[in-house]
Amino acid sequence: MEKIILVTGATSGFGKAIATRFAKEGYTVCITGRREDRLAEIKGELEQTYGVKVIALVFDIRERSQVEASINDLKTQVPHIDILVNNAGLASGLSTIDEGDIDDWETMIDTNVKGLLYVTRQIAPMMRSRAAGHIINIGSTAGKTVYKNGNVYCATKFAVDALTQSMRIDLLPYGIKVTAINPGMAETEFSTVRFHGDEERAKGIYAGVKALQAEDIADIAWYCASLPPHVCINDLTVTCLTQANSFYAIKEAERVKP
């Protein structure tokens, strides 16, 4: 039977890497994002390289009407969704609560929480009707421990953690797996987006650190999805070697060498 995965926010970073990993394994891949040109490029690459079917859905996950229209269209193209990866998410700004930009707050809440809910609400009934499926939510270490100036971003990722736990309970009778993957420091477009395109400031975050790569998270997503049917990883937190959590991290040069 055809295996089908839907990955949100697949134009870069974790999303693109996860779509690529599952395409390599022969999955039909449905990718979403706002950047139509980037989606078309990725679609062409995956189809040519792996010979799989790729469906590109262009919409803003923050817009409920766009999500509903796009997923309804997708339902006419595929018979089911085996795996949903709620990856679309971002950090915007890094300020104290009293100086925070409300537009940044709304962008994070609308993307990280409401967008995840909009997509899940469309896909979960498809899985329930088959009594099968797997939802993988990409969280963050920021959803485990709050850090200075992280306030609203951390709040949205704590919400992802709570929603993942709730989904697991609600969908338990239907044999639907729900997994949270919570990455720490990862070298993607994350910091560039957080700092509104300031690439120099973003580079400074990773200076002297061998951070996680998008492919690392893609491999973990594949591992979680390829376990036996009776095994479900509920919650997984992953960092690079030199990061213990949101507070404690060192540079590679600080490591004790034998």
N, C-alpha and C positions, 0 to 999 in steps of 0.2 A: 504494500500500500504506500502511496505517495506520502512522504513526510514533509510537513509544511511548518515554517517558523515565521513569525512576525517580529521584527525588531524596530522599535521606535528610535528616533534620533540616530539614524544610520549613516549620516553624511560624513562622519569623522569619528575619531577616538574609539571608545569601547564599542559603539554601535556598528561601525564599519568593520572592526576586527571580528566581532561576533558573527555578523552576516557572512563574512569571508570564511570563517572557521566552519560554519554549518554548510555553506555552499560546497566546501571541500569534501564534506561528508555526504554530499548528494541530496541535501534538502532543497526543496523549493523555498526560495527566500523572498519574503515580502519586506520591503524596506520603506521607511517613512522619513520625512524631513521637510524643511521649508525651502531648501536650495535645490531647485529643479535640475539645474545643470550638473550639480554634484551627484544627485541621485542617478541621472542618466549615465554619467560617466562610470559610476560604480556598477550599475546594472550591466553595462556593456562589458566591463572587466570580468565580472563574475560569470556571466554567460559564456564568454569566450574562453576563459581559463578553465572552468569546471563543467561546462556543458549542462548547466542546470537552468531551470526557469526562474526568472527574477521579476517580481512585480514591484514597481515603484509607485508609491502613493505620496503625492505632494500636498501637504497641509500643515497648518500651524496647530500644534497639539493644544495650544491654549484656547483655541476656538471650538467650542462644543459642536456647533453646527457643521464645521469642516470635518471634525473627527467622525461624526455620525454619518455624514454623506460619503466620506471616503471608505469607511469600514463597510457600509451598506453596499457600495460598489464592489469592494473586495469579496464580499459574500457571494456575488454572482460569478466570481472568477475561480474560487477555490471551494472545495467541498467541506473543509474543516481547517482548524488551526491546531497543530499539536503542541507548539511552544510559543508563548508570548514572552518577549523580553521587553519589559518596561525600562528602557535605557534613557530615554530623552530626559535631560535635566541639566541644570547649570547653576553656577554661583554668579552673582552680579553685585560687585562692590564689596568693600571690606571696611566697615565703619562701625563706630559705637552706636548703640540704639538711639541715642539722642541726636545723632548727626546723620542717621541713615537716610538714603534716598528712597522715598516711598515708591517711586517707579521701579526701582530695583527690587524692592520687596514684593511688589505685585507680580513682576516678571517671574521671580523664583517660586512664589506660591502657585501661580497659574500654571507654570510648567511642571514643577517637581511634584506637586500634589494633585491639583485638579486635572492636569493632562493625563497623569497616570490613571486617575479614576475614570476619566472619560473613555479611555481605550479599554481598560479592564471591564467596564460595564458593557461594552459592546462584544468583547471576546469571551468573557466568562460563561455566558449562556450557551455559546456554541460548544464549549468544552463540557458543560453540564449535561447537555443533550446526549453526548456520547459517553458520559461518565468516564472521561479520560482527558488528560492534558497536563501541562506544566507551565506555571507562571513564574518567571524569574524577574525579580525587582532589583535593579541596581541601586543600592543605597550608598552608604559612605561611613567611614569612621566618624564623620561629623554627626552621624545619627546615633552614635554611641557615647561620645564625649563632647561637650560643648567647649569651644575655644574662644579666646578673646576676639571680638569684632565679627565673630561668625554668626551671632544671634539668629537672624531670620533664615539664613541658609541652613544652619544646624537644626532649626525648628522644622524645616521642611523635610530634612532627612530623618529626624526623629519620627515625623509623621509617616514616612515610608516604612520605617521599622514597625510602627504600630499597625499600619495597614497590612503589611505582610503577615504579621501574626494573626490578625483578624481574618484575612483571606484564608489562611491555612485552616482555621477553625470552621469558617462558613462553608468551605468547599470540601471538607473532610469526607462527608457522606458520598461524594461523587468520584472519589478516587483521583482528585486533581492535586498534583504536587504544587507547592508554593515554596520558593526559595528566595532568600535575600543574599546577595553578594555585596559586601561592604568594603570597597577598596580604600586604601589610604592614599598617600602621595603617588600620583601617576602622571607621567609626562605625556600629556595630550594637549588639546586646545583649551583645557579647563581654565588655566590661569590667565591665558590671553583673553578669554571671554570675561572672566571675573574682573580684570583690569581694563575692560572696555577697549581692547585692541592694543594695549601698551605691551608690545612683545619684549622689550628690554626688561621691564619690571617682571614680566612672567618668567623670563629666563633665569632671573635671579633666584626664584623659588627653588629651582632644580640644580643650581650651581653646586658642584661637589657632591652630588647625591646620585646614586644609581637607583632612580625611581622605578616604580612599576611601569610596564609598557602595556599598551592596549591589548596586545596579543596575549599577555599573561592572563588578563581577565577573560579573554575569549576562550582560552584553554580551560579555565576553571568553569566557565559556563557550559562548555561541552562536556566536561567531566560530570557535572551535576546532572546534565540532561541524559547522559548515557549510562547511568547506573541501572541496576535491575529494577523492575517495576515496583517491588516492595520496599525500595530504599528511597528516602527523601531527605536531602540536606535542607533543613529549615533555615539555618542562619550561618553565614560564613563571613568572617572578617579577615582580610588579607592586606598586608603591608609589605613594603620592601624590607630588606634585611636590617637597614639602619633606622627604621622607624618603628617604635613600639606602639604608639597611639598618637592622638592629635597633639599631645603635649611633649612627648619625648622622642626626639630624633637627633641624629648626629650626622656629620659629613663623613664621607668615605675615609678622609684623611685622619679622622679621629678614632677609627677602629684600631684596636690592639692587634698588632701583627705578631705571628709566632716567631 
